[in-house]
Amino acid sequence: MSRFLDDLQENSHHLKERFTTDYAASAEAATVLRQATAVDAFMKQHPGIKGSSEWEHLASGLGRLAVVYGTKFPLEGNATVRRVNDGEAAKAADAIDEHAEHFKDAINRETALGKPVSDGLKSQADIVKNAAKALESKLKDSKPATSEARQLFEAVRKMADSAKGLTPASLSVLGQMREPLATLGLAFGVTAPAPGS
């Protein structure tokens, strides 16, 4: 058991070293939580064993760590352990800004659209771009950004709803937003829109 606890301690230090604003160290957190789950199971099978009180204190901290990574402690089965840091989320917001610009280019290639429809879609894309830039700015400054994320998600939903009759090529460009939107959804704990479907 001593060796197992030493490994847990070493992996905990590794998690602390790897965690940055750009890297959430999710894999490292998963390793720590999985090892700790095994120790927790052992401790529960041996109530009153030396170190039980200390373990219970540590387990409460592991519970808080698990919540930050979108799961609970002890881990159940193959639970997903994932967190998105501000740097990762800011990159996702920047990608959405870029995809919205590509969407405007795709609208320009939609020859069957009338000018009012085309202008309306490009206006929706500009709203998405501005919302993405506002979110990215807040994230880069490590400031609360939940409101900006909601505004971006709502702008994307409106743009996607307006784009339903477009050609597959334009919808494909819109669909490129899915991955960065999913990253932001994970970062903010909400279901992100799925444009281009």
The 8 nearest C-alpha neighbors of each residue, nearest first, counted from 0:
[[1, 3, 2, 4, 38, 5, 41, 6],
 [0, 2, 4, 3, 5, 6, 7, 8],
 [1, 3, 5, 4, 0, 6, 7, 8],
 [4, 2, 0, 6, 5, 1, 7, 38],
 [5, 3, 7, 1, 6, 2, 8, 0],
 [4, 6, 2, 8, 7, 3, 9, 1],
 [7, 5, 9, 3, 4, 8, 10, 2],
 [8, 6, 4, 10, 5, 9, 11, 31],
 [7, 9, 11, 5, 6, 10, 4, 12],
 [10, 8, 6, 12, 11, 7, 5, 13],
 [9, 11, 13, 7, 12, 8, 31, 6],
 [12, 10, 8, 14, 13, 9, 7, 31],
 [13, 11, 15, 9, 10, 14, 16, 8],
 [12, 14, 10, 16, 11, 15, 17, 9],
 [15, 13, 11, 27, 17, 12, 16, 18],
 [14, 16, 12, 13, 18, 17, 11, 24],
 [15, 17, 13, 14, 18, 12, 19, 11],
 [16, 18, 14, 15, 24, 13, 19, 22],
 [17, 19, 24, 23, 15, 22, 16, 14],
 [20, 18, 22, 21, 23, 17, 24, 84],
 [19, 21, 86, 84, 22, 85, 23, 18],
 [22, 20, 86, 19, 87, 84, 23, 85],
 [21, 23, 19, 24, 18, 20, 84, 87],
 [22, 24, 18, 25, 84, 82, 83, 19],
 [25, 23, 18, 27, 26, 22, 17, 28],
 [24, 26, 28, 81, 27, 23, 29, 82],
 [27, 25, 29, 28, 24, 30, 80, 81],
 [26, 28, 30, 14, 24, 29, 25, 31],
 [29, 27, 25, 31, 30, 26, 32, 14],
 [28, 30, 26, 32, 27, 31, 80, 33],
 [31, 29, 27, 33, 28, 32, 34, 26],
 [32, 30, 28, 34, 29, 33, 10, 35],
 [31, 33, 35, 29, 34, 30, 36, 28],
 [34, 32, 36, 30, 35, 31, 29, 74],
 [35, 33, 31, 37, 36, 32, 30, 7],
 [34, 36, 38, 32, 37, 33, 39, 31],
 [35, 37, 39, 73, 33, 34, 38, 32],
 [38, 36, 40, 34, 35, 39, 41, 33],
 [39, 37, 35, 41, 40, 36, 42, 34],
 [38, 40, 36, 42, 41, 37, 35, 43],
 [39, 41, 37, 43, 38, 42, 36, 44],
 [42, 40, 38, 44, 39, 43, 37, 45],
 [43, 41, 39, 45, 44, 40, 38, 46],
 [42, 44, 40, 45, 41, 46, 39, 38],
 [43, 45, 41, 42, 46, 40, 39, 48],
 [44, 46, 42, 43, 48, 47, 41, 51],
 [47, 45, 48, 43, 44, 42, 51, 49],
 [46, 48, 51, 49, 45, 50, 52, 42],
 [49, 47, 46, 51, 45, 50, 42, 52],
 [48, 50, 51, 47, 52, 53, 46, 45],
 [49, 51, 53, 52, 54, 48, 47, 55],
 [52, 50, 54, 53, 49, 48, 47, 55],
 [53, 51, 55, 54, 50, 56, 49, 47],
 [52, 54, 56, 50, 51, 55, 57, 58],
 [53, 55, 57, 51, 56, 52, 58, 50],
 [56, 54, 58, 52, 57, 53, 51, 59],
 [55, 57, 53, 54, 59, 58, 52, 60],
 [58, 56, 54, 60, 59, 55, 53, 61],
 [59, 57, 61, 55, 60, 56, 54, 62],
 [58, 60, 62, 61, 56, 57, 55, 63],
 [61, 59, 63, 57, 62, 58, 64, 56],
 [60, 62, 58, 64, 63, 59, 65, 57],
 [61, 63, 72, 59, 65, 60, 64, 71],
 [62, 64, 60, 66, 61, 65, 67, 59],
 [65, 63, 61, 67, 62, 66, 60, 68],
 [64, 66, 71, 62, 68, 70, 63, 67],
 [65, 67, 69, 63, 70, 68, 64, 71],
 [68, 66, 64, 65, 69, 63, 82, 70],
 [69, 67, 82, 81, 65, 66, 80, 70],
 [70, 68, 66, 67, 81, 80, 65, 82],
 [69, 71, 65, 66, 68, 80, 79, 78],
 [72, 70, 65, 66, 74, 73, 62, 69],
 [73, 71, 62, 74, 65, 61, 70, 36],
 [72, 74, 36, 71, 75, 39, 32, 62],
 [75, 73, 72, 71, 36, 78, 76, 33],
 [74, 76, 78, 77, 73, 72, 71, 36],
 [77, 75, 78, 74, 79, 33, 73, 36],
 [76, 78, 75, 79, 74, 80, 33, 29],
 [79, 77, 76, 75, 74, 80, 70, 71],
 [78, 80, 81, 77, 70, 69, 29, 68],
 [79, 81, 68, 29, 25, 70, 69, 78],
 [82, 80, 68, 25, 79, 69, 83, 26],
 [81, 83, 68, 23, 25, 84, 186, 69],
 [82, 84, 186, 23, 87, 88, 85, 185],
 [85, 83, 87, 86, 23, 20, 21, 88],
 [84, 86, 88, 138, 87, 89, 20, 141],
 [87, 85, 21, 89, 88, 20, 84, 90],
 [88, 86, 90, 84, 89, 85, 21, 83],
 [87, 89, 91, 85, 90, 86, 183, 84],
 [90, 88, 135, 92, 86, 91, 87, 138],
 [91, 89, 93, 87, 88, 92, 94, 86],
 [90, 92, 179, 88, 94, 93, 89, 95],
 [91, 93, 89, 131, 95, 94, 135, 90],
 [92, 94, 90, 96, 91, 95, 89, 97],
 [95, 93, 91, 97, 96, 92, 98, 90],
 [96, 94, 98, 92, 97, 93, 176, 99],
 [95, 97, 128, 93, 99, 94, 131, 98],
 [98, 96, 94, 100, 95, 99, 93, 101],
 [99, 97, 101, 95, 100, 96, 102, 94],
 [98, 100, 102, 96, 124, 101, 97, 95],
 [99, 101, 103, 97, 102, 98, 96, 104],
 [102, 100, 98, 104, 103, 99, 105, 97],
 [101, 103, 99, 105, 100, 104, 172, 173],
 [102, 104, 106, 100, 101, 105, 121, 99],
 [105, 103, 101, 107, 102, 106, 100, 108],
 [104, 106, 102, 108, 107, 103, 169, 101],
 [107, 105, 103, 109, 108, 104, 102, 117],
 [106, 108, 104, 105, 109, 103, 110, 117],
 [107, 109, 105, 106, 110, 104, 169, 111],
 [110, 108, 106, 107, 111, 112, 105, 166],
 [109, 111, 112, 108, 107, 113, 106, 117],
 [112, 110, 109, 113, 108, 165, 117, 114],
 [113, 111, 110, 109, 117, 116, 114, 115],
 [112, 114, 116, 115, 117, 111, 110, 118],
 [113, 115, 117, 116, 118, 112, 119, 111],
 [116, 114, 118, 117, 113, 119, 112, 120],
 [117, 115, 119, 113, 118, 114, 112, 120],
 [116, 118, 114, 120, 119, 115, 112, 113],
 [117, 119, 121, 115, 116, 120, 114, 122],
 [120, 118, 122, 116, 117, 121, 115, 123],
 [121, 119, 123, 117, 122, 118, 116, 124],
 [122, 120, 124, 118, 123, 103, 119, 125],
 [121, 123, 119, 125, 120, 124, 118, 126],
 [124, 122, 120, 126, 121, 158, 125, 119],
 [125, 123, 121, 127, 122, 99, 126, 128],
 [126, 124, 128, 122, 127, 123, 129, 121],
 [125, 127, 123, 129, 124, 128, 130, 122],
 [128, 126, 124, 130, 125, 154, 129, 131],
 [129, 127, 96, 125, 131, 126, 130, 99],
 [130, 128, 132, 126, 131, 127, 125, 133],
 [129, 131, 151, 127, 133, 132, 128, 126],
 [132, 130, 128, 92, 134, 129, 133, 96],
 [131, 133, 135, 129, 134, 130, 136, 128],
 [134, 132, 130, 136, 131, 135, 129, 137],
 [133, 135, 131, 147, 137, 132, 136, 148],
 [134, 136, 89, 132, 138, 92, 133, 137],
 [137, 135, 139, 133, 134, 138, 132, 140],
 [138, 136, 142, 140, 134, 139, 135, 144],
 [137, 139, 141, 135, 85, 140, 136, 89],
 [140, 138, 136, 141, 137, 135, 89, 86],
 [139, 141, 137, 138, 142, 136, 85, 135],
 [142, 140, 138, 139, 137, 85, 143, 144],
 [141, 143, 137, 140, 138, 144, 139, 136],
 [144, 142, 145, 141, 137, 138, 146, 147],
 [143, 145, 147, 146, 137, 142, 148, 134],
 [146, 144, 148, 147, 143, 149, 187, 134],
 [145, 147, 149, 148, 144, 150, 143, 134],
 [146, 148, 150, 134, 144, 149, 145, 151],
 [149, 147, 145, 151, 150, 146, 152, 134],
 [150, 148, 152, 146, 151, 147, 153, 145],
 [149, 151, 147, 153, 148, 152, 154, 146],
 [150, 152, 130, 154, 148, 149, 153, 131],
 [153, 151, 149, 155, 154, 150, 148, 156],
 [152, 154, 156, 150, 151, 155, 149, 157],
 [155, 153, 151, 157, 127, 156, 152, 150],
 [156, 154, 158, 152, 153, 157, 159, 127],
 [155, 157, 153, 159, 154, 158, 192, 160],
 [158, 156, 160, 154, 159, 155, 161, 153],
 [157, 159, 155, 161, 123, 160, 156, 154],
 [160, 158, 162, 156, 194, 161, 157, 155],
 [161, 159, 157, 162, 158, 163, 156, 194],
 [160, 162, 158, 159, 163, 157, 120, 164],
 [161, 163, 159, 160, 164, 165, 158, 120],
 [162, 164, 165, 160, 161, 159, 170, 195],
 [165, 163, 162, 166, 161, 170, 167, 160],
 [166, 164, 162, 163, 169, 170, 167, 109],
 [165, 167, 168, 169, 170, 164, 109, 171],
 [168, 166, 170, 169, 171, 165, 195, 172],
 [169, 167, 171, 166, 170, 172, 105, 165],
 [170, 168, 172, 171, 105, 166, 167, 165],
 [169, 171, 195, 173, 167, 172, 168, 174],
 [170, 172, 174, 168, 169, 173, 167, 195],
 [173, 171, 169, 174, 170, 175, 102, 168],
 [172, 174, 170, 195, 171, 175, 194, 176],
 [175, 173, 195, 171, 176, 194, 172, 177],
 [174, 176, 173, 172, 177, 171, 98, 178],
 [175, 177, 174, 95, 179, 178, 173, 180],
 [178, 176, 180, 175, 193, 174, 179, 181],
 [177, 179, 181, 180, 176, 182, 175, 91],
 [180, 178, 91, 182, 181, 177, 176, 183],
 [181, 179, 183, 177, 182, 178, 191, 176],
 [180, 182, 184, 178, 179, 183, 191, 177],
 [183, 181, 179, 185, 180, 184, 186, 178],
 [184, 182, 186, 180, 185, 181, 88, 187],
 [185, 183, 191, 181, 189, 187, 190, 182],
 [184, 186, 188, 182, 183, 187, 181, 189],
 [187, 185, 183, 83, 184, 188, 182, 82],
 [188, 186, 184, 185, 189, 183, 145, 148],
 [187, 189, 185, 184, 186, 190, 183, 69],
 [190, 188, 184, 187, 191, 185, 186, 183],
 [191, 189, 184, 192, 188, 181, 185, 187],
 [190, 192, 184, 181, 180, 189, 152, 193],
 [191, 193, 156, 194, 152, 190, 155, 180],
 [194, 192, 177, 191, 195, 196, 174, 180],
 [195, 193, 174, 159, 196, 173, 192, 177],
 [194, 196, 174, 170, 173, 171, 193, 159],
 [195, 194, 193, 174, 170, 171, 163, 159]]
